[in-house]
Amino acid sequence: MEVHHHAHPPKKVSEYFTEFIMLFTAVTLGFFAENLREHQIEKHREIQYLKNIHLDLERDMSEIDKIVKYNILKQKLGLQLADLYAKGYQSDIPQFYYLIKSLALRNYFQHSKNGIDQLKNAGGLRLIEDDEIIKQLQLIEIRIANIDALQESMDQNLLYFRMKTGNILDAYTVWEMNQKQLLNYSPNGSEKQRYLNRFELPEHARPLKHNNPEDINELVNLGIAPVNSTRYINGHLGQLKAQCIALNKLLMDTYGSDF
């Protein structure tokens, strides 16, 4: 028995065209929908990273104020050491110990960079749409690199300074001062106490182990040299704070409602 298949009439060109348009429209809408979804995801990431940068800027501005005050106080200690050396350090050996030990302390500006690191790890500055934000971020990075270079130079000097103190200061007097060091000083104390007054004057300062004029001169030079660098650092920190304030204002004006 033969099976007869009913022949379907061929589709019209207009029907093929309609199907093509519908398929093309569906694919195109799907493409745009996927692009929109990815754009929304990247926008959300951009806002989150910029929020973290905003928080970093707030921490940096607070840290800048602290370091500037610390550096000013250290400059005063350097001046006291220079004055004591000029009139004769032998006239006040306990004060000499105190100034040398205090100038051997360090407290450097540490940049908060959680936000910028996250941004770099996520693909760089391409996530940020505002060119002015990118420009200001780059200027801040350059400023911080200059500050880091100055602080690294100070750190090298401080290393030599500490080594020199080991040859000149009496070990037992140093030990006594370290034992009475104000490690748990109150954060509510005065700025001077909080940052530099961590040592007390030694009650019974022993004579220096070496009092050769050349050695003493080198020790004092090593002690006051970084103090001069703090003036340059404070200048950079002042400009950095102005840059942080400007960028923070731009972020708040642009994205503040999303933060």
C-alpha positions in Angstrom: 0.0 0.0 0.0 1.4 3.3 -0.9 1.5 6.1 1.6 0.6 9.4 0.2 2.2 12.5 1.9 0.4 15.7 1.7 2.6 18.2 0.1 2.9 21.6 2.0 2.8 24.6 -0.2 6.1 26.4 -0.2 6.5 29.4 2.1 6.3 32.8 0.7 9.4 35.0 0.8 7.6 37.3 3.1 7.2 34.5 5.7 10.9 33.7 5.6 11.7 37.4 6.0 9.3 37.7 8.9 10.9 34.7 10.6 14.4 36.2 10.0 13.3 39.5 11.5 11.9 37.8 14.6 15.0 35.7 15.1 17.3 38.6 14.5 15.3 40.8 16.9 15.4 38.1 19.6 19.2 37.6 19.2 19.8 41.4 19.2 17.6 42.0 22.3 19.4 39.2 24.0 22.8 40.8 23.1 21.7 44.2 24.4 20.2 42.7 27.5 23.5 40.9 28.2 25.5 44.0 27.6 23.2 46.0 29.9 23.6 43.4 32.6 27.4 43.4 32.3 27.3 47.2 32.3 25.2 47.3 35.5 27.6 44.8 37.1 30.6 46.8 36.2 28.9 50.0 37.3 28.2 48.4 40.7 31.8 47.3 41.0 33.0 50.8 40.0 30.9 52.4 42.7 32.1 49.8 45.3 35.7 50.4 44.5 35.3 54.2 44.5 33.6 53.9 47.9 36.6 52.0 49.2 38.9 54.7 47.7 36.7 57.4 49.5 37.2 55.6 52.8 41.0 55.4 52.0 41.1 59.1 51.4 39.4 59.7 54.8 41.9 57.6 56.5 44.8 59.2 54.6 43.7 62.7 55.6 43.5 61.7 59.3 46.9 60.1 59.0 48.5 63.1 57.3 47.4 65.4 60.2 49.0 63.0 62.7 52.3 62.7 60.8 52.6 66.4 60.2 52.2 67.0 63.9 54.7 64.3 64.7 57.3 65.8 62.3 56.9 69.2 63.8 57.5 67.9 67.2 60.6 66.0 65.9 61.9 69.2 64.4 61.7 70.8 67.8 63.7 67.9 69.3 66.3 68.3 66.6 66.6 72.0 67.4 67.1 71.1 71.1 69.8 68.7 70.2 71.6 71.2 68.0 71.4 73.8 70.8 72.7 71.4 73.4 75.6 70.4 71.1 76.4 74.1 70.5 76.7 75.0 74.1 78.3 71.7 75.1 76.5 68.4 75.4 78.6 67.6 78.6 76.5 70.2 80.4 73.4 67.9 80.4 74.2 64.3 79.7 70.7 63.0 80.7 69.1 65.4 78.2 71.6 64.3 75.6 70.6 60.6 76.2 66.9 61.6 76.0 67.2 63.6 72.8 69.3 60.9 71.0 66.9 58.1 72.1 63.8 60.2 71.1 65.2 61.1 67.7 65.8 57.4 67.0 62.1 56.8 67.0 60.2 56.7 63.7 56.6 57.3 62.6 56.0 57.5 58.9 53.0 58.2 56.7 51.4 54.9 55.6 49.1 55.3 52.6 45.7 53.5 52.8 45.4 51.7 49.4 42.8 49.0 49.8 40.5 50.6 47.2 43.1 51.4 44.6 44.7 47.9 44.9 41.2 46.3 44.5 40.7 48.5 41.4 44.0 47.6 39.9 43.4 43.9 40.5 40.0 44.1 38.9 41.3 45.4 35.6 42.7 48.8 36.3 41.3 52.3 35.8 39.2 51.3 32.8 36.3 50.6 35.2 36.1 54.4 36.1 34.1 56.4 33.6 35.1 59.9 34.9 38.4 61.0 33.4 38.9 63.6 36.0 38.8 61.0 38.8 41.4 59.0 36.9 43.6 62.0 36.6 43.4 62.9 40.3 44.1 59.3 41.3 47.2 59.3 39.2 48.4 62.6 40.6 47.9 61.3 44.2 49.9 58.1 43.3 52.8 60.3 42.0 52.7 62.4 45.2 52.8 59.3 47.4 55.7 57.9 45.5 57.7 61.1 46.2 56.8 60.8 49.9 57.8 57.2 50.1 61.1 57.9 48.5 61.9 60.6 51.1 60.8 58.3 53.9 63.0 55.5 52.6 65.9 57.8 52.5 65.2 58.8 56.1 65.0 55.2 57.1 68.4 54.5 55.7 69.8 57.5 57.7 68.0 56.3 60.8 69.6 52.8 60.5 73.1 54.4 60.5 72.0 56.7 63.4 70.9 53.7 65.5 74.1 51.8 64.8 76.1 54.9 65.9 74.2 55.2 69.1 75.2 51.6 69.9 78.9 52.6 69.9 78.5 55.8 71.9 75.7 55.5 74.4 76.2 53.4 77.6 74.3 50.1 77.3 73.1 50.0 80.9 71.7 53.6 80.7 69.9 52.7 77.4 68.5 49.6 79.0 67.1 51.5 81.9 65.5 54.0 79.6 64.0 51.2 77.5 62.6 49.6 80.7 60.7 52.8 81.5 59.6 53.5 77.9 56.0 54.6 77.8 54.8 51.8 75.5 51.2 52.0 76.7 50.8 55.8 76.5 47.2 57.0 76.5 45.8 58.0 73.2 44.0 60.8 75.0 47.2 62.4 76.2 48.9 65.4 74.7 50.2 65.2 71.2 53.8 65.4 72.5 53.2 62.6 74.9 51.4 60.5 72.4 54.1 60.7 69.7 57.5 61.5 71.2 57.6 61.5 75.0 58.0 57.8 75.1 61.3 58.0 77.0 62.0 59.6 80.4 65.2 61.4 81.3 67.6 58.8 82.8 67.9 59.3 86.6 71.5 58.2 86.7 73.0 58.6 83.3 76.3 57.0 82.9 79.2 58.6 80.9 79.2 58.0 77.2 81.3 55.1 76.1 83.1 57.2 73.5 83.3 61.0 73.7 85.6 61.5 70.7 84.6 64.9 69.2 84.4 63.5 65.7 82.2 60.6 66.8 79.9 63.0 68.8 79.7 65.3 65.8 78.8 62.5 63.5 76.1 61.2 65.9 74.5 64.7 66.2 74.6 65.1 62.4 72.9 61.7 61.9 70.3 62.7 64.5 69.3 66.0 63.0 69.7 65.2 59.3 66.3 63.4 59.0 64.7 66.2 60.9 65.4 68.5 57.9 63.8 65.9 55.6 60.6 66.1 57.6 60.1 69.6 56.4 60.1 68.4 52.8 57.8 65.6 53.7 55.4 67.9 55.5 55.3 70.1 52.4 54.4 67.0 50.3 51.9 65.9 52.9 50.2 69.3 52.8 49.8 69.1 49.0 48.7 65.5 49.3 46.0 66.4 51.7 44.7 69.1 49.3 44.6 66.6 46.6 42.8 64.1 48.8 40.2 66.7 49.7 39.6 67.6 46.1 39.2 64.0 45.0 37.0 63.2 47.9 34.8 66.1 47.1 34.6 65.0 43.5 33.6 61.4 44.5 31.0 62.6 46.9 29.5 65.0 44.4 29.4 62.3 41.7 28.6 59.2 43.7 27.8 60.3 47.2 24.2 59.2 47.0 25.4 55.7 46.0 27.9 55.4 48.8 
